Amino acid sequence: MSSVVDSGAREVTVVGGGLAGCEAAWQAAGRGIRVRLYEMRPVIGTPAHVTASLAELVCSNSLGSDLPDRAGGLLKGELRRLGSLLLACADQTRVPAGSALAVDREAFADEVTRRIAEHPGIELVRREVTEVPDGPAVIATGPLTSDAFAEAIRRLTGEEHLYFYDALAPIVSEVSIDASVAFRGSRYEEGEGDYINCPLDEAEYTRFVEELVAAERIPLRDFEQEQDRFFEGCLPVEVLAARGRDALAFGPMRPVGLTDPRTGSRPYAVVQLRQDNLAGTLYNMVGFQTNLRYGEQDRVFRLIPGLGRAEFVRYGHMHRNTFINGPRVLDPTMGFSARSGLFFAGQITGVEGYVGSVGSGWMAGINLARLVLGQAPLVLPRTTMLGALCHYVATADGASFQPMKANFGLLPPLDPPVRGTRERRRAYAERALADLQGSLAELGAIASAQPLAATA
């Protein structure tokens, strides 16, 4: 990599010392750009962080599956090949967790903080930023962006408000839905419709409601308990079910206008699944926003006929969050479309999960450096997991945009198709890593590419 230079024209700003901001700062500095990295903690705290360390993990200490034929594992594999600082620190501080990559939370944050503080091209500034920087910059302030800076971003984007969500419905892989039970159809329409319908008889419905109401929920932290912000239209499905035995049958599970082809009659209740991506590989459970623990979702929602072996690519959850409407303001380089030289990264862009945040930070940092150096921006192939994730946050439907984590449903279909879940995942991963090689060569900093490990 190039040595750090002193030219004022090669100085940039990164706002936010979380996973994405640290990765962006490291990548830019490693290409000869002087970086000023702003982190407001500990001068100003947040309701979730407890230390002053950079890259503090405020939830789980797990970065998810490290298996090469899982979406998260593929994304990690790509980032290792791309020279990610955060993945290197995670590998260095990992703890036993089976096939997952989990870290010693304190050791991980300490290592990231040390590496950033010791880099000669990075100046760490501990204070709040309240206005969007004028020059080349990356904004990576995360879901707990301060009120003052959130207002500055609101003015920049021109939106009436930044986007908040309280409840999200689970998303399942289309190929994992049992087509011998579920059927396609829209209400009162003949032939195949836009929805996949999972029908329940009265006994199945009764058992499902009983288990749903009794299931364990995730307790909300103090700063998330803002009941005046919950609207009737986004009540968690378990809260609605608790209002009465048939509340769901007359609500999101109403069966009117649908006929179960197995019986020729209307089911007692139905769960509808709506297509969630252009490729038709992902479907969300309509009206099933929830705050159940993930394990409980996995258990209870599998009681729904047709979903007994479903692959949940995203569980439902409730959370106070802040994110921009990426499809309206970003491009796949993580650049802000209305102003050259400004990039966004991390959860504020609509990527979910630790590793997704790292990946978007890598992309923003690389392209910030390339812009300053007069080079063309880098767009990774959509067949790679990072390329597909950046493409999603830049091109999804802006009217209904919601955050997304890495999953195989974001990738273009295989040609020819591959049968079998394990074989299909492995084929996706092999294609992604092969296509990544061209980008590695273009970057001129190729990490040693290792063959796919055996699936555990």
C-alpha positions in Angstrom: 0.0 0.0 0.0 1.0 3.6 -0.5 2.6 5.6 2.3 0.7 8.3 4.0 1.0 11.7 2.3 0.6 15.2 3.8 -1.2 16.9 0.9 -4.2 18.8 2.1 -6.1 17.6 -1.0 -5.7 14.1 0.4 -7.4 14.6 3.7 -10.8 13.2 4.4 -13.2 12.9 7.3 -15.0 9.8 8.7 -17.8 10.4 11.2 -18.4 7.5 13.6 -16.1 5.1 15.3 -18.1 1.9 15.1 -17.5 -1.1 12.9 -18.2 0.7 9.6 -16.4 3.9 10.4 -13.2 2.1 11.6 -13.2 -0.1 8.5 -13.7 3.0 6.2 -11.0 5.0 8.0 -8.5 2.1 7.8 -9.1 1.4 4.1 -8.7 5.0 3.2 -5.6 5.5 5.3 -4.0 2.4 3.9 -4.1 4.0 0.4 -2.2 7.1 1.4 -5.1 9.3 2.5 -4.9 11.2 5.8 -8.1 10.5 7.8 -9.6 12.4 10.6 -11.9 10.0 12.4 -14.6 11.5 14.7 -16.1 9.5 17.6 -18.3 11.3 20.1 -17.9 8.8 23.0 -17.0 9.2 25.8 -17.6 13.0 25.6 -21.2 12.2 24.7 -22.6 8.7 25.4 -25.4 6.6 23.9 -28.1 4.6 25.6 -26.5 1.3 24.4 -22.7 1.7 24.7 -20.9 1.1 27.9 -17.2 1.9 27.0 -15.2 4.5 25.1 -13.6 1.8 22.9 -14.0 2.0 19.1 -16.0 -0.8 17.4 -17.8 -1.7 20.6 -20.3 -4.6 20.1 -23.4 -3.6 22.0 -25.5 -6.7 21.4 -24.2 -10.2 20.7 -20.5 -11.1 20.6 -21.1 -13.3 17.6 -20.6 -12.2 14.1 -22.6 -15.1 12.8 -21.8 -18.3 10.8 -18.3 -18.7 9.5 -19.2 -21.6 7.3 -18.2 -20.8 3.6 -21.6 -22.0 2.3 -23.7 -19.7 4.5 -24.4 -16.1 3.4 -22.7 -14.6 6.5 -19.7 -16.9 6.1 -19.4 -16.0 2.4 -19.4 -12.3 3.3 -16.7 -12.9 5.8 -14.7 -14.8 3.3 -14.9 -12.0 0.8 -13.9 -9.4 3.4 -10.9 -11.4 4.5 -9.7 -11.5 0.8 -10.3 -7.8 0.6 -8.1 -7.1 3.5 -10.7 -6.0 6.1 -9.2 -4.7 9.4 -12.3 -5.7 11.4 -12.3 -9.3 10.2 -8.6 -9.6 11.0 -9.3 -8.3 14.5 -12.2 -10.6 14.9 -10.1 -13.6 13.9 -7.4 -12.5 16.3 -9.8 -12.3 19.2 -12.2 -15.2 18.4 -13.6 -17.5 21.1 -14.9 -21.0 20.7 -18.4 -20.9 19.2 -18.8 -23.9 16.9 -19.2 -22.9 13.3 -19.8 -19.2 14.2 -17.2 -16.4 14.5 -17.6 -15.1 18.0 -15.1 -12.8 19.7 -14.0 -11.7 23.1 -16.0 -8.5 23.1 -13.5 -6.4 25.1 -10.4 -7.8 23.4 -11.9 -7.2 20.0 -12.8 -3.5 20.7 -9.4 -2.9 22.4 -7.6 -4.4 19.3 -9.5 -2.3 16.9 -8.9 0.8 19.0 -5.2 0.1 19.2 -4.8 -0.5 15.5 -6.7 2.7 14.7 -4.9 4.8 17.3 -1.4 3.6 16.1 -2.0 4.2 12.4 0.1 7.2 11.3 -2.5 8.3 8.8 -5.4 8.4 11.2 -6.2 11.2 13.6 -8.8 10.1 16.2 -10.9 13.0 17.4 -13.2 12.5 20.4 -16.1 15.0 20.0 -19.6 15.2 18.5 -20.0 16.3 14.9 -23.2 18.3 14.5 -23.0 19.2 10.8 -22.2 17.2 7.6 -18.6 17.8 6.7 -17.9 19.9 3.6 -15.1 17.9 2.1 -14.6 14.3 1.2 -16.2 12.2 3.9 -17.9 9.0 5.1 -20.8 9.2 7.5 -21.0 6.0 9.6 -22.8 7.1 12.7 -25.1 4.0 13.1 -28.6 3.6 14.4 -27.9 5.7 17.5 -26.9 8.8 15.6 -27.0 11.9 17.9 -30.1 14.1 17.6 -28.1 17.1 16.3 -26.3 15.1 13.6 -29.5 13.2 12.6 -31.1 16.6 12.0 -28.1 17.6 9.8 -28.6 14.4 7.8 -32.3 15.1 7.5 -31.6 18.5 6.0 -29.0 17.0 3.6 -31.3 14.3 2.3 -34.3 16.6 2.0 -36.6 14.0 3.6 -39.2 15.1 6.1 -37.7 12.8 8.6 -35.2 10.0 8.8 -36.7 6.5 8.8 -37.6 4.8 12.0 -38.9 1.3 12.3 -40.2 -0.5 15.3 -41.2 -3.9 14.0 -40.2 -6.1 11.1 -41.7 -9.3 9.8 -39.6 -12.4 9.2 -38.5 -13.2 5.7 -38.2 -16.8 4.4 -36.5 -18.4 1.4 -39.0 -19.3 -1.3 -37.4 -22.6 -2.1 -37.8 -23.7 1.5 -41.6 -23.3 1.5 -43.5 -26.6 1.2 -45.4 -26.3 -2.1 -47.4 -29.4 -1.4 -49.2 -27.4 1.4 -48.8 -23.8 0.5 -50.5 -22.5 -2.6 -50.3 -19.4 -4.8 -53.2 -17.0 -5.1 -54.6 -13.5 -4.4 -57.9 -12.9 -2.7 -60.9 -13.3 -5.0 -58.7 -14.0 -8.1 -58.6 -17.2 -10.1 -55.3 -18.9 -11.0 -51.9 -18.1 -9.6 -51.7 -14.8 -7.7 -49.0 -12.7 -6.2 -49.0 -14.4 -2.8 -48.0 -17.7 -1.3 -50.6 -18.8 1.1 -50.2 -21.2 4.1 -53.6 -22.5 5.1 -54.6 -23.5 8.7 -57.7 -25.5 9.8 -59.3 -24.6 13.1 -57.2 -26.9 15.2 -54.0 -25.8 13.7 -54.9 -22.2 14.1 -55.9 -22.7 17.8 -52.6 -24.4 18.6 -50.6 -21.7 16.8 -52.3 -18.8 18.6 -51.8 -20.5 22.0 -48.1 -21.0 21.3 -47.7 -17.5 19.9 -49.2 -15.8 22.9 -47.2 -17.9 25.4 -43.9 -17.5 23.5 -41.0 -15.6 25.1 -40.4 -12.0 23.9 -37.3 -9.9 23.8 -37.5 -7.3 26.6 -37.2 -3.7 25.4 -34.4 -1.6 26.8 -35.4 1.7 28.4 -34.6 3.9 25.4 -36.7 1.6 23.2 -39.8 1.9 25.3 -41.4 4.8 23.4 -45.0 3.6 23.3 -46.3 6.8 21.7 -44.4 5.8 18.6 -46.1 2.4 18.1 -49.0 2.7 15.8 -51.9 0.3 15.5 -50.8 -0.8 12.0 -47.5 -2.2 13.2 -48.5 -4.0 16.4 -46.4 -7.1 17.0 -48.4 -10.2 15.9 -48.1 -11.7 19.4 -49.7 -8.6 21.0 -52.6 -8.6 18.5 -53.1 -12.4 19.2 -53.3 -11.7 22.9 -56.4 -9.5 22.3 -58.6 -12.5 21.6 -58.6 -16.0 20.1 -59.8 -14.8 16.7 -58.0 -11.5 16.5 -55.6 -12.9 13.9 -58.3 -14.7 11.9 -60.1 -11.4 11.5 -56.8 -9.5 11.0 -53.6 -10.5 9.2 -54.6 -14.1 8.9 -58.1 -13.6 7.5 -58.9 -16.2 4.9 -61.5 -14.4 2.9 -61.3 -14.7 -0.9 -59.0 -17.7 -0.8 -59.6 -21.4 -1.5 -57.3 -24.2 -0.4 -56.9 -26.4 -3.5 -56.4 -29.4 -1.3 -59.9 -29.1 0.2 -61.7 -26.9 -2.3 -63.0 -24.7 0.5 -61.9 -21.6 2.4 -59.4 -22.4 5.2 -60.1 -21.3 8.8 -57.1 -18.9 8.6 -54.2 -18.2 6.3 -50.7 -16.8 6.6 -49.8 -14.9 3.4 -46.2 -14.5 2.1 -45.4 -11.6 -0.1 -42.5 -11.4 -2.6 -39.7 -9.4 -1.1 -37.1 -9.1 -3.9 -37.1 -8.8 -7.6 -35.7 -12.3 -8.1 -38.6 -13.8 -6.3 -36.3 -15.8 -4.0 -37.4 -14.1 -0.7 -40.9 -13.8 0.8 -42.0 -11.9 3.9 -44.7 -13.0 6.3 -47.4 -10.3 5.8 -48.5 -8.7 9.1 -46.1 -10.8 11.2 -44.0 -8.1 12.7 -42.9 -9.5 16.0 -40.7 -9.1 19.1 -40.4 -12.8 19.9 -37.0 -14.2 20.7 -35.4 -15.6 17.6 -35.5 -19.2 18.9 -39.2 -18.8 19.7 -39.9 -17.5 16.2 -38.1 -20.5 14.7 -40.2 -22.8 16.9 -43.6 -21.1 16.7 -43.7 -20.1 13.1 -42.8 -23.6 12.0 -46.2 -24.7 13.3 -47.7 -22.9 10.3 -48.4 -25.5 7.6 -46.0 -25.1 4.7 -43.3 -23.5 6.9 -42.2 -26.6 8.9 -38.8 -26.6 7.2 -38.6 -22.9 6.2 -35.3 -21.1 6.0 -35.6 -17.8 7.8 -33.2 -15.4 6.2 -34.3 -12.7 8.6 -36.2 -13.0 11.8 -38.7 -10.4 12.8 -37.7 -7.9 15.5 -38.5 -4.5 17.1 -35.9 -1.9 17.5 -35.5 1.9 17.7 -33.3 2.6 14.7 -32.3 5.4 12.4 -31.5 4.9 8.7 -31.6 6.9 5.5 -33.7 5.8 2.6 -30.8 4.3 0.7 -32.5 3.7 -2.7 -33.4 7.4 -2.9 -30.0 8.8 -2.0 -27.2 6.2 -2.5 -25.5 4.4 -5.3 -23.8 0.9 -5.1 -20.5 2.6 -4.3 -22.1 3.8 -1.1 -21.8 7.3 -2.5 -24.4 10.0 -1.9 -25.9 10.6 -5.3 -26.5 14.4 -4.8 -23.0 15.3 -3.7 -19.7 13.9 -5.0 -17.2 12.9 -2.4 -19.8 12.0 0.4 -20.3 8.4 1.3 -22.4 6.6 3.9 -21.7 3.3 5.6 -23.0 1.0 8.3 -26.4 0.5 9.7 -27.5 4.0 8.8 -27.5 2.9 5.2 -29.9 0.0 5.8 -27.5 -2.9 6.0 -28.1 -5.2 8.9 -25.7 -7.0 11.2 -22.1 -6.6 12.3 -20.5 -8.0 9.2 -22.8 -6.1 6.8 -21.7 -2.9 8.5 -18.1 -3.8 8.1 -18.6 -4.5 4.4 -20.3 -1.3 3.7 -17.5 0.5 5.6 -15.0 -1.2 3.4 -16.8 -0.1 0.3 -17.2 3.5 1.4 -13.6 3.8 2.6 -12.2 2.3 -0.7 -14.3 4.5 -2.9 -13.5 7.6 -0.8 -9.8 7.0 -1.3 -10.2 6.2 -5.0 -12.2 9.5 -5.5 -9.5 11.5 -3.8 -6.8 9.8 -5.8 -8.6 10.5 -9.1 -9.5 6.8 -9.7 -12.8 5.4 -11.0 -15.1 4.1 -8.2 -15.2 0.4 -7.5 -18.5 -1.5 -7.8 -18.2 -5.2 -6.9 -20.0 -7.8 -9.0 -23.6 -8.5 -7.9 -22.7 -12.1 -7.8 -20.5 -11.4 -4.7 -22.3 -11.0 -1.4 -20.9 -7.6 -0.6 -21.7 -6.4 -4.1 -25.2 -7.7 -3.8 -25.8 -6.1 -0.4 -24.5 -2.7 -1.6 -26.7 -3.1 -4.7 -29.7 -3.8 -2.6 -29.4 -0.7 -0.4 -29.0 1.5 -3.5 -31.7 0.0 -5.7 -34.5 -1.5 -3.6 -38.0 0.0 -3.7 -37.7 3.3 -1.9 -41.4 3.4 -1.0 -41.1 0.3 1.2 -37.3 0.1 1.9 -36.3 -1.7 5.1 -32.9 -2.9 6.4 -31.5 -6.2 5.1 -28.7 -8.6 6.1 -26.6 -10.7 3.8 -28.6 -13.6 2.4 -28.4 -15.7 -0.8 -31.7 -14.3 -2.0 -29.9 -11.1 -2.9 -27.7 -12.9 -5.4 -28.7 -13.4 -9.1 -30.0 -16.9 -9.8 -27.5 -19.6 -10.7 -27.4 -20.6 -14.4 -28.0 -23.4 -14.7 -30.0 -23.9 -11.5 -28.5 -26.2 -8.8 -30.7 -28.6 -6.9 -30.3 -29.2 -3.2 -29.9 -26.5 -0.5 -26.3 -27.4 0.4 -25.2 -27.7 -3.2 -26.9 -24.5 -4.2 -25.3 -22.5 -1.4 -21.9 -23.9 -2.2 -22.3 -23.0 -5.9 -23.3 -19.4 -4.9 -20.2 -19.2 -2.8 -17.8 -20.6 -5.4 -19.2 -18.2 -8.0 -18.9 -15.3 -5.7 -15.2 -15.9 -4.8 -14.3 -16.6 -8.4 -15.9 -13.3 -9.6 -14.2 -11.4 -6.7 -10.8 -12.2 -8.2 -11.2 -9.5 -10.9 -11.9 -6.9 -8.3 -8.9 -8.0 -6.2 -6.6 -7.6 -9.2 -8.1 -4.1 -9.8 -7.4 -3.1 -6.3 -3.8 -4.1 -6.5 -3.8 -5.5 -3.0 -4.8 -9.1 -3.3 -5.1 -11.1 -0.1 -4.3 -14.7 -0.3 -7.4 -16.5 -1.6 -7.9 -19.8 0.1 -10.1 -22.6 -1.3 -13.5 -23.2 0.3 -13.3 -25.2 3.5 -15.3 -28.3 3.9 -18.9 -27.7 5.1 -19.3 -28.6 8.7 
